[in-house]
Amino acid sequence: MIRANENYQKLKASYLFSDIARRVDQFQKKNPDTRVIRLGIGDVTRALPPAVIDAFHRGVDDMANDVTFRGYGPEQGYAFLRDKIAAHDYQARGAEVSADEIFVSDGAKCDTGNFQELFASDIRIAIPDPVYPVYLDTNVMAGRTGELVDGRYENIVYLDCVKENRFLPQLPKTPVDLIYLCFPNNPTGTCATKQDLAQWVEYARENQALILYDAAYEAFIRNPSLPRSIYEIKGAREVAVEFRSFSKTAGFTGTRCGFTVVPRDCSIFLSNGDAVSLHGLWNRRQSTKFNGVSYPVQRAAEAVYSPEGQAQISELTAGYLDNADIIGKTMANLGFDYVGGDNSPYIWVDGQGRDSWEFFDLLLQNAGVVCTPGGGFGRCGNPYIRISAFNSRDNVVDAMERLKEALK
Ligand SMILES: *Cc1c(COP(=O)(O)O)cnc(C)c1O
């Protein structure tokens, strides 16, 4: 008889997206003539840019010829891609990151989920609430939490992100070893300033803690004073790992490519106090359990950094940002408080006392518009909904016209 990993039994059954689907189904059956508009999903809707597609095709053609064919590639990613990431995303912005500190992967979900493997099982972890669920659930699976009590796992330090702190996590009152941060944030759409991040870097340096920084939405930042990378903050190289993805940046959600930066200056510690290189550990983990991203996909990702690719992804993200602006303005005109929507594709709307499912139902029943109830991202998400800008302009405009009618 094989015993199960019972940590999986602790996981809160994630009914969020199936609950949404069920309610939408029921609505559609009752209202067969209404075209439901989905502003709930965190997936992009526009095609890969032409420069990316051209490079993708050329990559496939390389595989058709014995001379240019590639078999197993480096587990860390091809140099042609890592060099461009280091030069463009970091060195050009004054952040000291070298190509050999970059690990190309099949996306930020896997990396943010897998990274916790490198840490002891009794470390103290701080996680924002509301949050992208991967950080929390992967630590539950690994046995780092206790049971779920009143919607919260024991042994996790939750960082409440509420109106009073502008939805920004505040330094924990009890000491922690590992901190998950995500900016621009999913689900709230908020951004951290350099001062906000500097405070976390200082905390981590003083407490020998480590920051896992998810910058999946970095490409939506337009305000030049906002940091795009945590390595724009002095001292971060010793205390932060950064996750990035081509998913939201360039439409790679179905194509799969991202990367993680593990600076050579980061150390974690053995029980005897000896330091071990985090870079070395992640390299060992990846070369043991991962065999690299497919060659044509890495060629496609490389094309994001060409001048045409840069212009095209800037237009792509600008289209979503314009949607976000339309959504934000509509909600404000209807008298709702919200954050996000600039430098971010998500709008986080205050339900003004409504439970987040009640607010969700109001939009669905009265307007045929689907959003995401904030409670699905954590206890602090409850009076809010997340509206996503990932849709066509026409659908966003239609949805807002309906909300103006339904909520006036
Ligand atoms: C979409 C998203 C990612 C990207 O995941 P991929 O696996 O690269 O597609 C990472 N973090 C957050 C918070 C996200 O919303």
The ligand as a Gaussian input file, in Angstrom:
#p B3LYP/6-31G(d) Opt

LIG

0 1
 C        0.667000      34.871000     -15.579000
 C        1.560000      34.906000     -14.392000
 C        2.821000      34.323000     -14.430000
 C        3.355000      33.721000     -15.695000
 O        3.239000      32.376000     -15.723000
 P        3.824000      31.545000     -16.942000
 O        3.966000      30.199000     -16.352000
 O        5.140000      32.145000     -17.318000
 O        2.826000      31.620000     -18.048000
 C        3.635000      34.400000     -13.311000
 N        3.221000      35.058000     -12.205000
 C        2.030000      35.655000     -12.157000
 C        1.673000      36.405000     -10.940000
 C        1.152000      35.580000     -13.233000
 O       -0.045000      36.159000     -13.160000

